[in-house]
Amino acid sequence: MSGPLNRTSLELYRDCMRLVRHLAPGHSPKGTALRQMVRSQFQANRYEKDPTIIEAKKADAVRALSNYMLYQSAQKDTQLQNAMKDQVKNIKKENEDEDKR
């Protein structure tokens, strides 16, 4: 199997659909909406030929999957939860400082 940065578009699509199945099992409205969103994002870029854009889109998909896995891990690890909260506070503060300039 390929590494996370060398995944094919099909592998990423399947991973995203598995994640949807994990988030919303069955045929719930949430699951249907998430599946449709994943499909539409992949279909919108179906005919993209520029390798740079393709790699950027794949990196976005890998980042989304990684963020979800980190989020799930944080739900079980209070130390990681606190670190993530601190990071969010720092980002908000930096954004507020930039807005003041």
N, C-alpha and C positions, 0 to 999 in steps of 0.2 A: 504494500500500500504506500502511496506517496506521502511525503511529509506535509505538514500543514501549509507550507508556502508553495508547494508544487502540486496542489490538488487540481484536478481537472474541473471544468465547469460542471460536468455531470456529477462528480463526487460531491461538490459543494451543494448542488441542488438537492441531492439525496440527503445530505447531512441537515440541510435546512428543513426539509420535509420531515425528517425524523424528529428534529427539535419541536416542530409544530405538533407532531403526534404526542410527544412527551408533555408539552405545555397544555394541550387541549385534546385529550383522547376522545375518540368517538366522533360523532357528527354534530358537535355543539356549534352554536353560532360563532363562538370565538374561534374554534378550530377551522371552520369554513372560511372565515374572514382572513385568518392568518395564512391558510393554504393559498387563497386567492392572491394575497399580497405577494407571497413568495413567487408564485407562478408569474404574476404580472411583471415583477422586477426582472426575472430571468427572461421572459419573452420580450420585454422592452429592449433588451440588449442582445437579443438573439443573433442579429446580423452584424454585430460590431466586428470590424476587421482590424482595427488599430491595436496592436499588441500592448501598447502602453495603457490604453484605456481598459482593455480586457484585464490586464494585471491589476490595475487600480480597483476595478469592480470586484475581482476575486479577493483582493486584500480586504476590501470592505466587508465581504461576506465572512471571511475568516475572522475578522475583528468582531463582527456581530456575534458569531458563535462563541468566540473566546470570552467576550464580555458576559454573555449569558452564563457560561461555565463559572466564571469568576463570581458573578452575582449569586449563583446557587451555592458555591463554596462558602461565601460570606454568610449565608443564612445559617450555617452550622458552626462557624468559627468566629467567636466574639472578637478576638484580636484582629482578624482581618476586617470585620465589620467596622471596628473603631478606626482602623487605618484608612478605610475607604471614606468614612465620614470626614476624617481630617483632610483627606485629599480634596473632597468636594468643597469643604469650607475654604481651603487655600485657593482653589480655582475661582470660587465666587468672589473672594477678596481681591484677587488679581484682576478680575473683570471689572469690579467696582472701581479699583484704582485706575484702570485704563479709561473708564468712562469719565472720571473726574479730570483727566488731562485734556 
